[in-house]
């Protein structure tokens, strides 16, 4: 539920548009059953654009209140009038767990990314995509890794329906028992029915491999609502 707004608005950079939204999702995945909120902001300017989102999970496991907080912030710098831009980004967060009387906290390793992106949009901005090739530094884990990202949007049925999403593939080592994995894949396509200019409802499906402490391929659907300010 993370990056679709960035590509959704790439096509109106020169118009000085800005947008923010708040999403609430009920996660129906295996061993989940909790709420997640996402706050997103996209703001373009003459030099490029700034995008960030903040995710918070509530009530995972036996935790009361916020069980995870995570954010990403990215800045794109336009390269002349071309469809290319330089891209820098920071990711990080933390969480907590509880099992009976035991509990603790953990850190989601900070990551710094930098590279380039290419964007394409239809003339009427009904569809488009962005591709990113990024160097990635993960604190305490990988000084030199990489991430490939694709982001897309499609508006149809007189803009009553929107299909948005992103896909990330990156290098990061994890150990699951005696198995060691070296790569992570994550995609989160969303489908929204736009009731009006500000309110939408729909669904997101998290499809992942070796992500979030889960080995192998996993499917995690949600039901969601979105308010666009």
N, C-alpha and C positions, 0 to 999 in steps of 0.2 A: 504494500500500500504506500509505496515510498516515493517513486520518482516520476509517476506519470504526468503530474502537473507541469514539470519542467518542459517536456516535449509538447504538451498540449498548448503551451503559450509561446513557444519559440517563434512561431510565425508572426506574432504581433509585437516583436521587440521594438520595431521602429515606431510603433504607435504609443509607446510609453505606458502600456497596460500593466497592471499589477493585480495579483489575486491571492487570496488566502482561503483555506477551507479547513473544516474540522470534520473528521470522520470518527464514527464509533462502530466497532465490529464485535460481534459475538463469535468467538472461535469455537468451531464445532469439531476440531481435529481430535484424534485419539489422545486421551489423557490430558485434554485441555479443558474446554468448557469455561472460559473466562472472557472478560471484556478487554479490548484494546482501543485506545484512542490515538489518533494521529492528527497533529497540527502541521499544516504545510503552508509555506509562503514562497511565492515567486515574484521577483521584482527586477524588471529590466531597466537599463539606463543606456546612455550613449556609448559606453565602453563595452557593454556586454550584459550580464545578468547575474543575480544572486538567487540561490534556491536553498531552502532548508526544510527539514521535517523533524518532528519529535514524536517518537512512539512511547507509549506507556501501557504496560500490562497491569491488570488489577486482579488480585485474588488467585493467582496461579498456585496450585498445591494448597497448602494450609496457610499461606500468607494472607494477612489482612491488609488491605490497601494496595499500594503500588508494589508490584513484585519485580518489575523491570522498567528501566528508563534508558532510552537510546536515542541518539540524534546524529544527523548528518547535515553538513553545510558545504555547499559547493559554489564556486565562482567561475564563470566563463568570461573570457576576454575575446571579443570579436577580432578576427584577423582580416582587417580591411572590409571589403564588401563581399568577401567569399563566404561559402557555407561552412567554413572551418572556424574553430575557436580553440584557444588554449584553455585548459581546464585544471583547476586545483580543488582539493576536497579534503575534509576531515570527517572521520567517523569515530564514535566512542560511546560508552555507556557502562551501566552496572546493573546488578540485580541482587535479589535476596531469595533465600529458600527457607522453608520450615517443614519439619517432619516430627510431629509430636512435640516434645519439649526441646528438641534439637533444632538448630538453625544457624544461618551464616549468610555471608555476602560474597559476591564474586564480581570481578571486573571483566568487561568486554574490552579486549585489548584495543588501545588507540591505533588508528590507522591514518596515514597521510598518503594522498594519491595526487598524481599529476600527470598530464598528458594532453591529448588532443581529441576533439570531437568533430563529427560531421553531421549536419542536419539537413533534412529535406522535408518540404511541405507542399501539399497540393495548392493550386492557385486560390482556391476558396477555403483553404485551411480545414477541410473536412477530414483530412488524414495526413499523417506524416510520421517521421521517425528520426531518431538520433542514434549514432554509433560512437562509442568511446573506446579508446585504447589508452590504458593508464598504467604507469608505474605505481607500485604499492609498497609502502613500508609499514609493517605491523610491529608495534613496540614489543620488544622482548622475544620475538618469534622469527620474523623474516625482515632482514634489512633490504632485500631486493626481491620483490614478488611482482605480480602483475594482476590486472583485472580487465576483463572485456565486458562492456555493458551495451545493451541495446534497449531503447525505449520507444514506444509507439503509441499512437492514438488513432481512433476512428470514430467519427460522429456520423450517425445515419438516422433514418426515419424522422426527417425534419428536426434533427438534433434532439429528439426525445430519447435516443439511446446512445450511449457512449461505451466504447470498448477500449480500455487503456491498459498499459502494463509495462513491465521492465523485465529484463533477464540479465543476471550477473554470473560470470564464470571467473573464478580466481584461484590462485595457488595459496593454500594454507594447509599445514600438516595437522592431523588429528590422530589420536590413538583411541580405538574402540576395543577394549579388551586386548586381544593379541593382534588385532588388525590395525594397520596404519594406512591412512588415506592421505592424499596429497592435494586434492582438488575439491572445490566446493562449487555447486551450482544452485542458483536460486532464481525463480521467476514467480511473479505475483500478478497474473492477469485479473482485471476487474471488469465487470459489466454493470452499468448504471442505467436506471430509468430516471430521466430528469422530469420530475413532476412539475417544476417551475424553474425560474432562473436561479433560485437559491437552494432548493431542496431536491435531493436525489436519494433513491434507495437501490440496493443491489447486492452484489456478492463479490468476494475475492477468493481465489483459490491459490494457496501457497503450494508450489511444486518445488521440491528441493532434493538435493543429494549431499549427504554429509554436512548438513547445516543445523545449527542450534543444538548441538549435542546429540543429534539423531543420525545414526549410521544408515547409509544406503538411501534409497529413494522413498520419499514420503509425500503424502497428499493431505493438505489441511485446509478445508473450506471454511468460509465465514458467511454470516449475514451482516449487512452493513447499511448505515445511513450516513449521508453527507450534507453538510450545510456550507455553501459557498458564500463568503462575505462580499 
